[in-house]
């Protein structure tokens, strides 16, 4: 019963976080983490989580990453890549290098530096889109560029996590053959998922697969046709691809995200029927962001034990990292948007500000590096958590302050 008591407390925290998020217009993720930290430091939650809660938290992040991939419109995403690749590339490389160099300067550990760099690479899409929507800018060209660039960064970050974590945690060799083996496994996994998305999932089977029994007669639509079970089908797919990723030595969340990306709206039934894409996505989002997924973030927040000596000691680290990431992210993304995407300067700077946030994927990397593999030390963990917190606060502030300058150019070609 103790585990159920803890779950009840977590769900109360999730409910309160939702209210605070609406009042402050900040992402609920920040409040999940904050309330988790408050509960463990006041003795409401135990220092060591129950296995049931830990397992539910793992399931939660699998569903969260699947939901993030599932909500992406693959066609719009692919169509927008041409205009967004430069923002994604330079907007990821610059903060990665900034975080790597800062971490290497303070801790002189290449593994810590690598994980800090990866943590600061992925952009928080949800936070930025919520901020833009509140200002009526969520359908602007700048919003589309941010969305596509952030997704590209997330995919690249997941690929790097898949390769780097085994090496940094000592599970793989840092030698050239060891790195080649891990990279080969990562490529093999992504190829398998690509094959699922390109040839097995589409309803119209093409090529030599038309001669394979069962596959030639049944596609993904037949599985999703069982209206009441469409949600079960897609969540099972997320779990199975997550388990496949685990077999390759990667975190299950990587597989779940890719599973979401390869599902398309046209695989589902009628738009007004049970089990439609909209109906399934509504349920998946509810599971991922309302009651199971948040358990992961509250659980991660309980790892932030307030040690005032550590907090005081990392204030310089936080100040330097926050300043470095702010300028590296805004300048790199803005310049790339101006010269590779054809945006004007007001729109380019809006993109730079919009890519400051660090949420779901960043905290997944922190969890993998600190909780699961002990790659980060306590000082690095505190530094990353606090830096991510302030970066997220800066998103709505900077976007709100910059909106008048961007809105003045909306009538012009951006």
Secondary structure, 3 states (H helix, E strand, C coil): CHHHHHHHHHHHHHHHHHHHHHHHCCCHHHHHHHHHHHHHHCCCCCCCCCHHHHHHHHHHHHHHHHHHHHCCCHHHHHHHHHHHHHHHHHHHHHHHHHHHHHHHHHHCCHHHHHHHHHHCCCCCHHHHHHHHHHCCCCCCHHHHHHHHHHHHHHHHHHHHHHHHHHHHCCCCCCCHHHHHHHHHHHHHHHHHHHHHHHHHCCCCCCHHHHHCCCCCCCCHHHHHCCHHHHHHHHHHHHHHHHHHHHHCCCCHHHHHHHHHHHCCHHHCCCCCCCCCHHHHHHHHHHHHHHHCHHHHHHHHHCCCCCCHHHHHHCHHHHHHHHHHHHHHHHHHHHHHHHHHCCCCHHHHHHHHHHCCCCCHHHHHHHHHHHHHCCCCCHHHHHHHHHHHHHHHHHHHHHHHHHHHHHHCCCCCCC
